[in-house]
Amino acid sequence: MGKETGFLEYNRVTGKHESVESRIKHYNEFTERLSSEEIRRQGARCMDCGLPFCHSIGCPLANLIPEWNDLVYRDDWKEAWRRLSLTNSFPEFTGRICPALCETSCTLSINDAPVSIKEIELAIIEKAFEEGWVVPSPPVKESGKSVAVIGSGPAGLAAASTLRREGHRVTVFEKSPEIGGLMRIGIPNFKLDKKIIDRRISLMREEGIVFETDVSIGEDISVRYLRKSFDAVLVAIGAGTPRDLPAGGRGLEGIHFALEFLSDAIKLSTGEVPIQDIISAKGKNVLVIGGGDTGSDCVGTSIRQGAKSVSQYEIMPKPMEWNKTWNPQWPDWPKILRTSTSQEEGVTRDWNISTRFFSSRDGIHLNEAHFVKVEWKFNEMSKRYEMKELPGTEFSRKVDLVLLAMGFTHVNQSGLVKKLNVALDSRGNIKVDEDFKTSEAGVFAAGDAASGASLVVRGIDQGQKAAQAVSRYLSPL
């Protein structure tokens, strides 16, 4: 695969970013794509490792990574695109917002910098679009069966695409005015331009997939009518219950869930609403609670809106600092300190901090947040790490806006889920078996609604697999 000595001849290269000073003035994507020749060199770095861990362990989709790396190196881009499309419904999404689990498990990561797999993936699919290779692919034969997909995030869209290729009539129901789920309303444009979503949706419409937006199942359409009208139902509504912070003063004005803030900001950046109608960080001291990707998105968005200051606190310990190119925990995802492009733009970060309460001068608006430092100790009896507050470490800071970015706990259990009468698992998500079947006949579930909050790439994988399970149910041998 690739060039036998490529990993010895070429260094890892990734796309350059627009300068911080320039990119914080807009909401557009800011990574410069590598040239075709540079991508070929990066493909050449893929060594003939015998057992491709990137494919077998790293990638949830089991992408045929060594194959399309080799094809790019040999300048056969069209075949590379065909191989990529065999396993991944939406490489243009994962090529932008996947954390690249494949790269951390790359064999080169044992003692060197991994192959730039994510860069190559994005280059392949974007070249395919530019060359006109990506065209609508309606089914050769209709099955006569119909499926309702509820939710249009990565899992729902992947399921819809796969089901349509199998010849089923597919209708996607989305409660929001536009298609895309959290990719649309929760990921800033500077990470995923919404034109990329629209481009794919246009193709899916041409393939015969019907999209019904601004429709809430159980309210606008009854569950009974839905089940009578379709041969199967696939629920892919995500894990819609955000983790809250049980701290005093939580109800003060100025404390919001991250998704509320990000959704407003996306509408502002696309010109849908004026700044006076959104939760704005402009001129405010902003505190983001939560250290993951969503928290990072809040940081970058706050900076672009003109925040006075931005801080980010995490209750967990600071990860190990690591400045080497190889993976210290290969082939697993390394627990090391990472700095996102948004965090590079200007944020004060701290760890081992627990929020005690919020306070206000007028009893209405947030003015100050109060904290305490904590430590984590392993309990030999429970075999779990336990948190303990450190006496004398209490402190406070002036804040005007707090954004809670602590993830999601489980699927929204009211409304649709309750009316479908499906069983829930111990974590509060929709319970499914190995074929994505729920406790109700003909009802399936996939993505975060069934597994809990996870990555876009895992959502796509589950959507594709669930669609195959639905097809087996509709057309048993």
C-alpha positions in Angstrom: 0.0 0.0 0.0 1.3 3.4 -0.9 5.0 3.7 -1.5 7.1 1.1 0.2 9.5 3.7 1.5 7.1 6.6 1.6 6.8 6.9 5.3 10.6 7.3 5.4 10.8 9.9 2.7 7.8 12.2 3.5 6.8 13.9 6.7 3.2 14.2 7.8 1.5 17.3 6.5 -2.0 18.7 7.2 -3.8 21.7 5.9 -2.8 25.1 7.1 -5.2 27.3 9.1 -5.9 30.9 8.4 -4.3 33.2 11.0 -6.2 33.7 14.3 -6.3 37.4 13.7 -8.1 36.9 10.4 -10.4 33.9 11.0 -12.0 35.3 14.2 -13.5 38.0 12.0 -15.8 35.6 10.2 -17.7 32.3 10.5 -16.4 30.5 7.4 -14.3 27.4 7.2 -10.6 28.4 7.5 -8.5 25.3 6.8 -6.6 25.5 3.5 -6.8 22.2 1.7 -3.6 20.5 0.5 -2.8 20.3 -3.2 -3.4 17.1 -5.1 0.3 16.5 -5.3 0.8 16.9 -1.6 -2.2 14.5 -0.9 -0.5 12.0 -3.2 2.6 12.2 -1.0 0.6 11.8 2.1 -1.0 8.7 0.5 2.5 7.4 -0.2 3.2 7.4 3.6 0.7 4.5 4.1 3.0 1.6 4.8 2.3 -2.0 3.9 1.7 -2.8 7.5 0.0 -6.2 6.9 -2.8 -5.6 9.5 -4.3 -2.1 9.0 -5.4 -1.1 12.5 -6.8 2.1 11.0 -9.5 0.0 9.3 -10.0 -2.8 11.8 -9.8 -1.0 15.1 -9.8 2.8 14.6 -12.6 3.5 12.1 -16.1 2.7 13.3 -17.2 2.5 9.6 -14.4 0.1 8.7 -13.3 2.4 5.9 -11.0 0.8 3.4 -8.3 3.3 4.2 -5.2 1.6 2.9 -6.9 0.9 -0.4 -7.9 4.5 -1.1 -4.6 5.8 0.3 -2.8 3.6 -2.3 -5.2 4.7 -5.1 -4.6 8.3 -4.4 -0.8 7.8 -4.4 -1.3 6.1 -7.8 -3.4 9.1 -9.0 -6.5 7.0 -9.5 -8.8 9.4 -7.7 -12.1 8.1 -9.2 -11.5 4.6 -7.9 -10.4 6.0 -4.6 -13.7 7.8 -4.4 -15.6 4.5 -5.3 -13.8 2.6 -2.5 -14.4 5.4 0.0 -18.1 5.5 -0.9 -18.5 1.8 -0.3 -18.4 2.2 3.5 -19.2 5.9 4.2 -22.4 7.6 3.1 -21.0 11.1 3.9 -17.2 11.5 3.7 -17.6 15.2 3.3 -19.0 15.3 6.9 -16.4 13.0 8.5 -13.6 14.6 6.6 -14.4 17.8 8.4 -15.7 17.0 11.9 -14.5 13.4 12.7 -11.8 13.3 15.4 -9.9 10.8 13.2 -9.8 7.7 15.4 -8.2 6.0 12.4 -5.1 8.2 12.7 -4.5 7.4 16.4 -4.6 3.7 15.5 -2.4 4.0 12.4 0.6 1.6 12.5 2.9 4.6 12.0 1.6 6.0 15.3 3.5 3.4 17.2 6.6 5.6 16.9 6.0 8.2 14.2 3.4 10.7 12.9 0.4 8.9 11.4 -0.8 9.1 7.9 -2.9 12.2 7.2 -6.0 10.0 6.7 -8.6 12.7 7.4 -7.0 15.1 4.9 -6.9 12.4 2.2 -10.6 11.4 2.9 -11.7 15.0 2.5 -9.6 15.6 -0.6 -11.1 12.5 -2.3 -14.7 13.4 -1.7 -14.2 17.1 -2.6 -12.4 16.1 -5.8 -15.3 13.7 -6.6 -17.8 16.6 -6.3 -15.6 18.9 -8.3 -15.3 16.3 -11.1 -19.0 15.6 -11.1 -18.6 12.0 -10.1 -21.1 12.3 -7.2 -24.5 12.1 -8.8 -27.9 10.9 -7.7 -28.1 7.1 -7.4 -31.7 6.1 -7.4 -32.4 2.4 -6.8 -32.5 0.1 -9.8 -35.6 -1.6 -8.5 -38.3 -0.5 -6.1 -39.1 -2.8 -3.2 -42.7 -1.6 -2.7 -42.0 -1.0 1.0 -42.0 2.3 2.9 -40.0 3.5 5.8 -40.3 6.5 8.0 -37.0 7.9 9.4 -37.5 10.2 12.3 -34.6 12.6 12.8 -32.2 14.0 10.2 -28.9 13.9 12.0 -26.0 11.7 10.8 -27.7 8.4 11.8 -31.0 9.4 10.2 -29.5 10.6 7.0 -27.2 7.6 6.7 -30.2 5.3 7.3 -32.3 7.1 4.7 -29.6 7.0 2.1 -29.0 3.2 2.6 -32.7 2.4 2.7 -33.3 4.2 -0.5 -30.5 2.3 -2.3 -32.3 -0.9 -1.2 -35.3 0.3 -3.1 -37.6 1.4 -0.3 -39.7 4.5 -0.3 -38.2 6.7 2.4 -39.6 9.8 4.2 -37.5 11.6 6.7 -39.3 13.6 9.4 -37.5 16.5 11.1 -39.0 18.7 13.8 -36.7 21.6 13.0 -37.3 23.9 9.9 -34.2 22.5 8.2 -32.5 19.2 7.7 -29.2 18.1 9.4 -29.9 17.6 13.1 -27.1 18.7 15.4 -24.8 19.1 12.3 -27.2 22.0 11.3 -28.0 23.6 14.6 -25.1 22.6 16.8 -21.8 22.7 14.8 -20.6 26.2 13.9 -20.2 27.1 10.2 -16.4 27.5 10.7 -16.2 23.8 11.3 -19.0 22.6 8.9 -20.4 25.0 6.3 -24.1 24.4 6.0 -23.7 24.5 2.2 -22.0 21.1 2.5 -25.1 19.6 4.1 -27.4 21.3 1.5 -25.3 19.8 -1.3 -25.8 16.3 0.0 -29.5 16.8 0.8 -30.1 18.0 -2.8 -28.7 14.7 -4.1 -30.8 12.7 -1.7 -34.0 14.5 -2.8 -33.1 13.6 -6.5 -32.7 10.0 -5.4 -36.4 10.0 -4.3 -36.0 10.6 -0.6 -38.8 12.8 0.8 -38.0 15.3 3.6 -40.7 16.6 5.8 -39.5 19.5 8.0 -41.1 21.3 10.9 -43.0 18.2 11.7 -43.2 16.9 15.2 -44.3 13.2 15.4 -46.9 12.8 18.1 -48.1 16.4 17.7 -48.4 17.3 14.0 -48.7 13.6 13.0 -50.0 10.9 15.3 -47.8 7.9 16.1 -50.8 5.7 15.1 -51.1 7.3 11.7 -47.3 7.0 11.2 -47.3 3.3 12.0 -50.3 2.7 9.7 -48.8 4.6 6.9 -45.3 3.0 6.8 -44.1 -0.6 6.9 -41.3 0.3 9.3 -40.2 3.2 11.5 -36.6 4.1 12.4 -36.1 6.5 15.3 -32.9 8.6 15.0 -33.7 11.6 17.1 -30.4 11.8 19.0 -29.7 12.2 22.7 -31.7 15.3 23.2 -31.5 15.7 27.0 -28.5 18.0 28.0 -26.7 17.3 31.2 -27.7 20.1 33.6 -25.7 21.6 36.5 -27.4 21.3 39.9 -26.0 24.4 41.4 -27.5 27.2 43.4 -28.6 30.1 41.2 -29.0 27.9 38.2 -32.2 29.8 37.2 -30.5 33.2 36.9 -30.6 35.0 33.6 -27.3 34.5 31.7 -27.0 30.7 32.2 -27.7 28.6 29.2 -27.2 25.2 27.7 -24.5 25.3 25.0 -26.8 24.1 22.2 -29.1 27.1 22.8 -26.2 29.5 22.4 -24.7 27.6 19.4 -28.0 27.3 17.6 -28.6 31.1 18.0 -25.1 31.8 16.8 -25.5 29.8 13.6 -28.8 31.6 12.8 -26.9 34.9 13.3 -24.0 33.8 11.1 -26.3 32.9 8.3 -28.3 36.1 8.6 -31.5 34.5 9.8 -31.8 36.6 12.9 -30.3 39.9 14.2 -27.9 39.9 17.1 -30.5 41.5 19.5 -32.6 38.3 19.1 -30.0 35.8 20.2 -28.0 34.8 23.3 -24.9 36.9 22.6 -21.4 36.9 24.1 -20.6 40.4 22.8 -18.8 42.5 25.4 -19.4 39.8 28.1 -17.1 37.7 30.4 -18.0 34.3 29.2 -17.5 31.0 31.1 -17.8 27.7 29.4 -18.3 24.7 31.7 -17.2 21.5 29.9 -14.0 20.7 28.1 -15.2 18.7 25.1 -15.9 19.6 21.4 -19.1 21.4 22.2 -17.4 23.5 24.8 -14.7 24.3 22.3 -17.3 25.4 19.8 -18.7 27.8 22.4 -15.3 29.2 22.9 -14.7 29.9 19.2 -18.2 31.3 18.7 -17.9 33.6 21.8 -14.6 35.0 20.5 -16.2 35.7 17.1 -19.1 37.5 18.7 -16.7 39.9 20.5 -16.6 38.5 24.1 -14.7 40.5 26.6 -13.1 37.4 28.0 -13.6 33.6 27.6 -12.7 31.0 30.2 -13.3 27.2 30.1 -13.5 25.0 33.2 -13.5 21.2 33.4 -14.4 19.2 36.5 -12.1 16.3 35.4 -8.3 16.4 35.9 -6.0 17.9 33.3 -4.9 15.3 30.7 -1.3 14.4 30.2 0.6 17.0 28.2 2.1 15.4 25.1 4.1 17.1 22.4 5.4 14.1 20.4 3.9 13.0 17.1 3.3 9.4 18.1 0.5 7.9 20.2 1.5 6.9 23.7 -1.5 4.6 24.0 -1.5 3.0 20.5 -3.8 1.8 19.1 -6.3 3.3 21.6 -7.4 6.9 21.6 -4.8 8.6 23.8 -5.8 10.5 26.9 -3.7 13.5 26.3 -4.2 17.3 26.4 -5.5 18.6 23.1 -5.9 22.2 22.1 -8.6 22.9 19.5 -8.4 25.7 16.9 -11.0 27.6 18.9 -9.0 27.3 22.0 -6.0 28.6 20.1 -7.9 31.8 19.5 -7.8 32.9 23.1 -9.3 31.2 26.2 -8.2 30.6 29.8 -8.6 26.9 30.6 -8.5 25.2 34.0 -9.3 21.7 35.3 -10.4 20.0 38.6 -12.9 22.8 39.2 -16.4 22.2 40.6 -19.1 24.9 40.4 -20.7 25.5 43.7 -23.3 28.2 43.0 -24.1 31.4 41.0 -25.0 34.7 42.5 -26.7 38.0 41.4 -26.8 41.5 42.7 -30.4 42.1 41.6 -31.7 38.6 42.1 -32.3 38.2 38.4 -29.2 38.6 36.3 -26.0 36.5 36.8 -23.0 38.5 38.1 -20.7 36.0 39.7 -19.9 32.3 39.8 -18.4 30.4 42.8 -16.1 27.4 42.6 -13.9 25.0 44.5 -10.9 22.9 43.4 -11.3 19.2 43.6 -9.2 16.1 43.4 -9.9 12.6 42.1 -8.9 9.5 44.1 -9.3 5.9 43.1 -11.4 3.9 45.5 -10.1 0.3 45.8 -13.5 -1.0 47.1 -15.7 0.5 44.5 -13.0 0.4 41.8 -14.0 3.9 40.7 -12.5 7.3 40.9 -14.2 9.5 43.4 -14.2 13.3 43.6 -13.3 15.2 46.7 -13.4 19.0 47.3 -10.2 20.5 48.6 -10.8 22.7 51.7 -9.5 26.3 51.4 -9.6 26.3 47.6 -12.9 28.2 47.1 -12.8 31.1 44.7 -15.2 33.2 42.6 -15.1 35.2 39.4 -17.2 37.8 37.7 -19.2 36.4 34.8 -21.9 37.6 32.6 -22.7 34.5 30.5 -22.3 30.8 31.5 -22.6 28.1 28.8 -23.2 24.6 30.0 -21.4 22.2 27.6 -21.4 19.0 29.7 -22.8 16.7 27.1 -26.1 14.9 26.9 -27.5 12.3 29.2 -30.0 10.3 27.1 -32.8 10.5 24.5 -35.7 12.9 25.2 -38.1 10.4 26.9 -41.2 12.5 26.6 -43.3 13.1 23.4 -42.4 10.7 20.6 -40.5 8.1 22.7 -43.3 7.9 25.3 -46.0 7.7 22.6 -44.2 4.9 20.7 -44.2 3.0 24.0 -40.7 1.6 23.4 -38.6 0.2 26.3 -35.6 2.1 27.6 -32.3 0.7 28.7 -30.5 1.3 32.1 -29.1 4.6 30.8 -32.4 6.0 29.7 -31.9 5.5 25.9 -34.1 3.5 23.6 -33.4 -0.2 24.1 -32.5 -2.1 21.0 -31.3 -5.6 20.2 -28.4 -6.5 17.8 -30.7 -5.8 14.8 -31.6 -2.3 16.1 -35.2 -3.5 16.9 -37.0 -1.9 19.8 -39.6 -3.5 22.0 -42.3 -2.5 19.5 -42.7 -4.6 16.3 -41.6 -2.7 13.2 -39.9 0.1 15.2 -36.2 0.5 15.1 -33.8 2.9 16.7 -30.2 4.0 15.9 -27.6 6.6 16.6 -27.4 8.6 19.8 -31.1 7.8 20.6 -30.1 4.2 21.2 -26.4 4.4 22.1 -26.1 7.7 23.9 -24.3 10.7 22.8 -21.3 9.8 20.5 -19.4 10.9 17.4 -20.8 11.7 14.0 -18.9 8.8 12.5 -20.5 6.4 14.9 -23.9 7.9 14.1 -23.3 7.2 10.3 -22.2 3.7 11.1 -25.2 2.9 13.2 -27.6 4.5 10.6 -26.2 2.4 7.8 -26.3 -0.8 9.9 -29.8 -0.1 11.2 -31.0 0.5 7.6 -29.7 -2.9 6.6 -31.5 -4.5 9.5 -34.7 -2.8 8.5 -34.3 -4.1 5.0 -33.9 -7.7 6.3 -37.1 -7.2 8.3 -39.0 -5.9 5.3 -37.7 -8.5 2.9 -36.9 -11.7 4.9 -35.3 -14.5 2.9 
